[in-house]
Amino acid sequence: MDLKKIFIIVISCFCFQTVIAQELTEEQKERLEYRVDVFLSDNEEIQALWYEDLMDRMKLKGDTRVVYHNVVKYHAYKMKRLDNPNIKLSKKQIKSEIQKQVKLLNEDVKEILDSDQLKLHKAGWNAILKAITKKINDN
């Protein structure tokens, strides 16, 4: 075998490994796109920046953006209160109540968003729900 053929075989193997390494599962793709880990932390500033980016991707502007943001803040506040020790809910109850609140949130934003924006909203909140569920289970 000459040097040229060996070089081509080595390059081909390297490219094949790179392609295999780039095949991500749906969950990995979601984690990259929706940054689930952002919501595993308690850094509210980073979470707010992530949400601003989501609203940019949704192309929300003006009054629509303000109304959407206020609706999300309202429901997020209601969800955050579920973790209050005075309420005394079990982990299972908290997860159930959060899911109910997300359903209410989705109903409220249906009136504000078009179908593409709603898809992005739901994908973002699915990622957030996964992070919240993981956080609850880990505590």
ChimeraX attribute file (.defattr): number of C-alpha atoms within 10 A of each C-alpha:
attribute: neighborCount
match mode: 1-to-1
recipient: residues
	/A:1	5
	/A:2	6
	/A:3	8
	/A:4	8
	/A:5	10
	/A:6	11
	/A:7	10
	/A:8	11
	/A:9	12
	/A:10	11
	/A:11	12
	/A:12	12
	/A:13	11
	/A:14	11
	/A:15	12
	/A:16	12
	/A:17	11
	/A:18	11
	/A:19	10
	/A:20	9
	/A:21	9
	/A:22	9
	/A:23	10
	/A:24	11
	/A:25	9
	/A:26	9
	/A:27	11
	/A:28	13
	/A:29	12
	/A:30	16
	/A:31	16
	/A:32	12
	/A:33	12
	/A:34	21
	/A:35	18
	/A:36	22
	/A:37	14
	/A:38	20
	/A:39	21
	/A:40	17
	/A:41	13
	/A:42	9
	/A:43	10
	/A:44	11
	/A:45	10
	/A:46	13
	/A:47	17
	/A:48	12
	/A:49	12
	/A:50	17
	/A:51	17
	/A:52	15
	/A:53	12
	/A:54	17
	/A:55	18
	/A:56	12
	/A:57	12
	/A:58	18
	/A:59	12
	/A:60	19
	/A:61	12
	/A:62	7
	/A:63	9
	/A:64	13
	/A:65	18
	/A:66	12
	/A:67	15
	/A:68	21
	/A:69	16
	/A:70	12
	/A:71	17
	/A:72	18
	/A:73	13
	/A:74	12
	/A:75	19
	/A:76	15
	/A:77	11
	/A:78	14
	/A:79	19
	/A:80	11
	/A:81	13
	/A:82	19
	/A:83	15
	/A:84	10
	/A:85	8
	/A:86	8
	/A:87	9
	/A:88	11
	/A:89	14
	/A:90	12
	/A:91	15
	/A:92	12
	/A:93	12
	/A:94	19
	/A:95	19
	/A:96	12
	/A:97	16
	/A:98	21
	/A:99	16
	/A:100	13
	/A:101	16
	/A:102	20
	/A:103	13
	/A:104	12
	/A:105	20
	/A:106	19
	/A:107	11
	/A:108	15
	/A:109	18
	/A:110	14
	/A:111	10
	/A:112	16
	/A:113	19
	/A:114	11
	/A:115	10
	/A:116	10
	/A:117	19
	/A:118	17
	/A:119	13
	/A:120	17
	/A:121	20
	/A:122	15
	/A:123	15
	/A:124	19
	/A:125	17
	/A:126	17
	/A:127	21
	/A:128	19
	/A:129	18
	/A:130	16
	/A:131	20
	/A:132	18
	/A:133	18
	/A:134	13
	/A:135	13
	/A:136	16
	/A:137	11
	/A:138	7
	/A:139	6
